[in-house]
Amino acid sequence: MKLGKRLIVCVISLGLIVGSLSGCGNDVQEEEVKSIKIGVTVYDQYDTFVSQLIDRFNVYASEKEAETGVAINIEVYNAADSQPTQNSQVETMMGDGCNVVCVNLVDRTEPKTIIDMAEKNNVPVIFFNRELVAEDLERWEQLYYVGAKAFESGIMEGEIAADVFKNDSAADKNGDGIFQYIVLEGEAGHQDAIVRTEYSVSTIIERGVEVEKLNYAIANWNRAQAQTKMTQMLGEYGNKIELVLANNDDMALGAIDALKAAEIAPERWPVVVGIDGTNVGLEAVKNGEMAGTVYNDKEGQAKAMLDLAYELSTGGSLAGLDMEDGKYIRLPYAKVGVEDVEEYIEKSEMMP
Ligand code: BGC
């Protein structure tokens, strides 16, 4: 950062936090904080799950404002899948005097530039949803991660699939006692894609169901890409596909789009399972198109991020936050089937 910009940040911080002699960022407060600024950058604003998480974040920020009387200004940037763009957004946010920056990394293996900037400017960073490796999070003490217990989602997805196979003989279309499956995977290298694929399949096997992998395809969390890949696999395997394990709901819905476009009667569809419990995903569970989903607690993650950002910005205590190793907040997942989907729809609808 240029010296000119650095001075401006100092002036803003000193204006905001009177009594600090030690520089910029979230330094010591000796007077009541009246307003804070939180910067957020997302890897792709069109990602269904991430955009819903940010909607919740904004709602919780308004609630916190009302509760505390502290004005909370939020700047949200879309990195549009470019790490260099995201790096310069972080630079801008730090230059703008953000007290905390929340980063949904584009490339979770490339956080170094952001971490260096954070340390230099003494601005804490909360990484979320796209998890950097532990060694990177250790590079500086004011780095945090908010996300979920990744492996749980795979286990739960596998449990849903295994239960369907055991309880509904129609799931085994060719009656050979083996669950023939395909996987629709998220981005290569994303912690959730790797872990979900591995644990969903191993859980089905552990539950005593024999499986046969027909194929897999990477569809980058994306509904349209999943539809294309599913159309290709339907061309190749047709009615042999008995199970679609999708790493997220959007890809499960893309598979369903392909089944509909191919005019396959719903009673001949494979079992489709997703993860996330996005609004559209929950609807598909409700109307029976998806056998189930695994709730990725966007409300819990958004609230944890907001609470952490607030405490860091106001010099409050982190003691009330459920943190592991003083750095991680991980929310649990939950299985959602047709019997409890209403509860989750209500939870989502309660949000403005
Ligand atoms: C979600 C996906 C989302 C991805 C983005 C995952 O945790 O399940 O829906 O696309 O995060 O990083």
Residues whose N, C-alpha, C, O or C-beta is under 5 A from the ligand:
A	BS01	BGC	D47 F49 N129 R130 D192 W221 N247 N248 I275 D276
